[in-house]
Amino acid sequence: MSNPTPSPETQNEAMKIAKATQKPGQSKEQTKLIAQGIEKGIALYKKQQKVKARDRDKERKKQIKVKNAGEQSQQADREVVVSHSDSTRTSSLPWVLLVLSWLGFAAFYFIAR
């Protein structure tokens, strides 16, 4: 991966810092080398911050996905409970009809006699 050239703002800021820390008798070339080192440091810092921001974003998206999955499973659980209670009500209907028919047959048998 090639090093992109730093922005003019970064170069100006690095030069200001290098001149502010300049020692007496230091040549312009030495100051320029110090400024280049500062530019590299700033570029490295920015790169690290981008990586951290990307990692934070991935973690945030992961948490959102986990939260959504949890909510969906809770909703599915609620739907299963509702459908289960519906099925118990409908499964009792045949038994009720069976008992009523037997009572009807018994009543008819005793009345017809």
Phi and psi in degrees as GROMACS dihedral restraints (atoms count N, CA, C in turn):
[ dihedral_restraints ]
;  ai    aj    ak    al  type     phi  dphi    fc
    3     4     5     6     1   -79.8    20    10
    4     5     6     7     1   153.3    20    10
    6     7     8     9     1   -82.4    20    10
    7     8     9    10     1   119.0    20    10
    9    10    11    12     1   -72.5    20    10
   10    11    12    13     1   153.5    20    10
   12    13    14    15     1   -70.8    20    10
   13    14    15    16     1   137.4    20    10
   15    16    17    18     1   -66.6    20    10
   16    17    18    19     1   156.2    20    10
   18    19    20    21     1   -68.3    20    10
   19    20    21    22     1   157.3    20    10
   21    22    23    24     1   -59.1    20    10
   22    23    24    25     1   -34.4    20    10
   24    25    26    27     1   -63.7    20    10
   25    26    27    28     1   -42.1    20    10
   27    28    29    30     1   -65.4    20    10
   28    29    30    31     1   -42.0    20    10
   30    31    32    33     1   -63.2    20    10
   31    32    33    34     1   -43.4    20    10
   33    34    35    36     1   -63.9    20    10
   34    35    36    37     1   -43.2    20    10
   36    37    38    39     1   -64.4    20    10
   37    38    39    40     1   -41.7    20    10
   39    40    41    42     1   -63.9    20    10
   40    41    42    43     1   -40.8    20    10
   42    43    44    45     1   -66.0    20    10
   43    44    45    46     1   -40.0    20    10
   45    46    47    48     1   -61.5    20    10
   46    47    48    49     1   -43.8    20    10
   48    49    50    51     1   -64.9    20    10
   49    50    51    52     1   -42.7    20    10
   51    52    53    54     1   -63.9    20    10
   52    53    54    55     1   -41.3    20    10
   54    55    56    57     1   -69.4    20    10
   55    56    57    58     1   -33.7    20    10
   57    58    59    60     1   -69.0    20    10
   58    59    60    61     1   -28.4    20    10
   60    61    62    63     1  -101.0    20    10
   61    62    63    64     1    10.6    20    10
   63    64    65    66     1   -66.1    20    10
   64    65    66    67     1   134.8    20    10
   66    67    68    69     1   -90.2    20    10
   67    68    69    70     1   153.9    20    10
   69    70    71    72     1   -61.4    20    10
   70    71    72    73     1   135.8    20    10
   72    73    74    75     1    85.0    20    10
   73    74    75    76     1     3.1    20    10
   75    76    77    78     1   -79.9    20    10
   76    77    78    79     1   132.3    20    10
   78    79    80    81     1   -77.6    20    10
   79    80    81    82     1   164.8    20    10
   81    82    83    84     1   -64.1    20    10
   82    83    84    85     1   -35.2    20    10
   84    85    86    87     1   -63.5    20    10
   85    86    87    88     1   -42.3    20    10
   87    88    89    90     1   -64.5    20    10
   88    89    90    91     1   -41.6    20    10
   90    91    92    93     1   -63.1    20    10
   91    92    93    94     1   -39.5    20    10
   93    94    95    96     1   -65.3    20    10
   94    95    96    97     1   -40.2    20    10
   96    97    98    99     1   -65.1    20    10
   97    98    99   100     1   -39.4    20    10
   99   100   101   102     1   -63.7    20    10
  100   101   102   103     1   -42.1    20    10
  102   103   104   105     1   -61.5    20    10
  103   104   105   106     1   -39.2    20    10
  105   106   107   108     1   -64.9    20    10
  106   107   108   109     1   -39.8    20    10
  108   109   110   111     1   -63.1    20    10
  109   110   111   112     1   -40.5    20    10
  111   112   113   114     1   -65.1    20    10
  112   113   114   115     1   -40.3    20    10
  114   115   116   117     1   -59.3    20    10
  115   116   117   118     1   -44.3    20    10
  117   118   119   120     1   -62.5    20    10
  118   119   120   121     1   -40.3    20    10
  120   121   122   123     1   -63.2    20    10
  121   122   123   124     1   -42.4    20    10
  123   124   125   126     1   -64.5    20    10
  124   125   126   127     1   -42.9    20    10
  126   127   128   129     1   -62.4    20    10
  127   128   129   130     1   -42.3    20    10
  129   130   131   132     1   -63.5    20    10
  130   131   132   133     1   -43.4    20    10
  132   133   134   135     1   -60.4    20    10
  133   134   135   136     1   -45.7    20    10
  135   136   137   138     1   -62.4    20    10
  136   137   138   139     1   -40.1    20    10
  138   139   140   141     1   -63.3    20    10
  139   140   141   142     1   -44.0    20    10
  141   142   143   144     1   -62.8    20    10
  142   143   144   145     1   -39.8    20    10
  144   145   146   147     1   -65.9    20    10
  145   146   147   148     1   -36.3    20    10
  147   148   149   150     1   -65.3    20    10
  148   149   150   151     1   -41.6    20    10
  150   151   152   153     1   -62.7    20    10
  151   152   153   154     1   -44.8    20    10
  153   154   155   156     1   -63.0    20    10
  154   155   156   157     1   -42.1    20    10
  156   157   158   159     1   -63.9    20    10
  157   158   159   160     1   -40.9    20    10
  159   160   161   162     1   -63.9    20    10
  160   161   162   163     1   -42.8    20    10
  162   163   164   165     1   -64.1    20    10
  163   164   165   166     1   -41.5    20    10
  165   166   167   168     1   -62.6    20    10
  166   167   168   169     1   -40.3    20    10
  168   169   170   171     1   -65.7    20    10
  169   170   171   172     1   -41.7    20    10
  171   172   173   174     1   -62.2    20    10
  172   173   174   175     1   -43.7    20    10
  174   175   176   177     1   -64.0    20    10
  175   176   177   178     1   -41.3    20    10
  177   178   179   180     1   -63.1    20    10
  178   179   180   181     1   -44.6    20    10
  180   181   182   183     1   -64.1    20    10
  181   182   183   184     1   -38.4    20    10
  183   184   185   186     1   -63.2    20    10
  184   185   186   187     1   -43.7    20    10
  186   187   188   189     1   -64.6    20    10
  187   188   189   190     1   -39.0    20    10
  189   190   191   192     1   -64.2    20    10
  190   191   192   193     1   -41.7    20    10
  192   193   194   195     1   -64.0    20    10
  193   194   195   196     1   -42.6    20    10
  195   196   197   198     1   -64.6    20    10
  196   197   198   199     1   -42.8    20    10
  198   199   200   201     1   -62.5    20    10
  199   200   201   202     1   -44.9    20    10
  201   202   203   204     1   -64.4    20    10
  202   203   204   205     1   -39.4    20    10
  204   205   206   207     1   -65.0    20    10
  205   206   207   208     1   -39.9    20    10
  207   208   209   210     1   -63.8    20    10
  208   209   210   211     1   -42.3    20    10
  210   211   212   213     1   -65.5    20    10
  211   212   213   214     1   -39.5    20    10
  213   214   215   216     1   -66.5    20    10
  214   215   216   217     1   -39.4    20    10
  216   217   218   219     1   -68.3    20    10
  217   218   219   220     1   -36.2    20    10
  219   220   221   222     1   -65.1    20    10
  220   221   222   223     1   -40.4    20    10
  222   223   224   225     1   -64.3    20    10
  223   224   225   226     1   -41.9    20    10
  225   226   227   228     1   -64.4    20    10
  226   227   228   229     1   -39.5    20    10
  228   229   230   231     1   -61.6    20    10
  229   230   231   232     1   -42.8    20    10
  231   232   233   234     1   -62.9    20    10
  232   233   234   235     1   -40.3    20    10
  234   235   236   237     1   -65.5    20    10
  235   236   237   238     1   -38.0    20    10
  237   238   239   240     1   -65.1    20    10
  238   239   240   241     1   -42.5    20    10
  240   241   242   243     1   -63.9    20    10
  241   242   243   244     1   -43.0    20    10
  243   244   245   246     1   -64.3    20    10
  244   245   246   247     1   -46.3    20    10
  246   247   248   249     1   -67.4    20    10
  247   248   249   250     1   -32.4    20    10
  249   250   251   252     1   -67.1    20    10
  250   251   252   253     1   -43.0    20    10
  252   253   254   255     1   -67.2    20    10
  253   254   255   256     1   -34.0    20    10
  255   256   257   258     1   -65.0    20    10
  256   257   258   259     1   -41.7    20    10
  258   259   260   261     1   -68.7    20    10
  259   260   261   262     1   -32.3    20    10
  261   262   263   264     1   -69.6    20    10
  262   263   264   265     1   -35.4    20    10
  264   265   266   267     1   -67.2    20    10
  265   266   267   268     1   -42.3    20    10
  267   268   269   270     1   -73.2    20    10
  268   269   270   271     1   -30.6    20    10
  270   271   272   273     1   -74.7    20    10
  271   272   273   274     1   -19.7    20    10
  273   274   275   276     1   -80.5    20    10
  274   275   276   277     1   -19.9    20    10
  276   277   278   279     1   -59.5    20    10
  277   278   279   280     1   -46.9    20    10
  279   280   281   282     1   -60.2    20    10
  280   281   282   283     1   -36.6    20    10
  282   283   284   285     1   -66.9    20    10
  283   284   285   286     1   -41.1    20    10
  285   286   287   288     1   -62.3    20    10
  286   287   288   289     1   -44.1    20    10
  288   289   290   291     1   -64.2    20    10
  289   290   291   292     1   -37.9    20    10
  291   292   293   294     1   -62.7    20    10
  292   293   294   295     1   -46.7    20    10
  294   295   296   297     1   -63.7    20    10
  295   296   297   298     1   -43.2    20    10
  297   298   299   300     1   -62.8    20    10
  298   299   300   301     1   -40.0    20    10
  300   301   302   303     1   -66.2    20    10
  301   302   303   304     1   -40.5    20    10
  303   304   305   306     1   -64.2    20    10
  304   305   306   307     1   -40.8    20    10
  306   307   308   309     1   -64.4    20    10
  307   308   309   310     1   -39.0    20    10
  309   310   311   312     1   -63.8    20    10
  310   311   312   313     1   -44.1    20    10
  312   313   314   315     1   -62.7    20    10
  313   314   315   316     1   -42.7    20    10
  315   316   317   318     1   -64.9    20    10
  316   317   318   319     1   -43.6    20    10
  318   319   320   321     1   -63.3    20    10
  319   320   321   322     1   -43.7    20    10
  321   322   323   324     1   -62.9    20    10
  322   323   324   325     1   -40.6    20    10
  324   325   326   327     1   -63.0    20    10
  325   326   327   328     1   -44.2    20    10
  327   328   329   330     1   -75.3    20    10
  328   329   330   331     1   -29.6    20    10
  330   331   332   333     1   -77.4    20    10
  331   332   333   334     1   -38.8    20    10
  333   334   335   336     1   -73.7    20    10
  334   335   336   337     1   -18.7    20    10
